């Protein structure tokens, strides 16, 4: 006799774990390939921004080179030319530039 699509003995029914196992495996692979590296990159960027000091040369995500003149709570002021200063958000700092003009990669 059929009750709601089940046989009397319940034979042939997959258990819950075997039905969810492919999704769990996909999530674990997704975590190790996508989420974990993104978190590491975000942490390195936060350390880079937290360690900024006045006088350092930086490059923004828009490609503007400048020297840090003032650090505020939510933004940074950079000098891009004589008497030309820009206030930018901290998150728009892409990296620190050394004296030769090449970007220094955070560790």
N, C-alpha and C positions, 0 to 999 in steps of 0.2 A: 504494500500500500504506500502511496506517495503522500507525504505531508510536506507542503511547502517546498517541493522539489528535492526532497531527501529520500533516500531509500530507507527501508526499515532497519538495516544493519549499519548504515552510514559508511559503507565501504566505498572506496574511491575518492573520499574527501581529502584534499591536501590540508596539512596542518598550517597554522598561521605563520610559523617561522619560515617554512619553505616557500610560502607565497611572498613574504617580504624580503627574503634573502637577496634577490637580485637588486632591489632598491637600496638595501643597506650597503651592498658592495659598490654600487655606483656612487652613493654618497661618500663613502670612504675614499674612493679614488678621486672624486671631485675635490674633497677636502685637501688631500695631499698634493694634488696638482695645481689647484687654483687658489684656494682660500689661504693655506699656510704661507706660500710665497708672498701673497699680497699683504698679509699681516706683517711679515718680516720687512718688506719694503716700506710700509707705512711707519713702522717703528723706527727704522733708520732715518726716514725723512723727519720725524718728530725730534729725534736726537740732533739732527743737523740744524734744525730751526732753533732748538733749545740752546745750542752751543754757539750761536752767532754772537759776535762782539762788534763793537764799533770799529770801523776802519777796514773791515774785511770786504774783499771784492766778491760780488755774487752775480749770478745770472738768474733771470726770472723765467717762468715757463713761457712767456711771450718772446723771449730772446733778448731782453734788455739787460745790458751789463751796467753795473753801478757799484758804488761803495757805500756800505752801511754807515749812516751818520747818527741815527737815533732808533732805538728799539722801544716800542710801546706795547701795551697789553695785547692788542689785536692786530697790529700792523707794524710795518717797518718803513722807515724813511731812508731812501737811497739817493745818493748824489750821482747823476748820470753825466753831468757836465758842470763847468764852472757856473755857479749860481742857479743850477737847475736841479731841483729836488723833487722826487716823487714819493708819495706814500702808497705802499702796496700792502696787500694782505700777506700774512706770514706764510700761508699755504701756497702762494704763487712763487716762492723761492724754489728754484730748481736745483741749484747747487752752488758750491763755493768755487771761485776761480783763483788759481795761483798767479804769481807774477808773470809767468810766461803766457798767460791767456788761455790755458787749458783747464777744463773743469776737473776738479778734484772729486773723485768718487768716494762717497761715505763708506766706512768699513762695516 
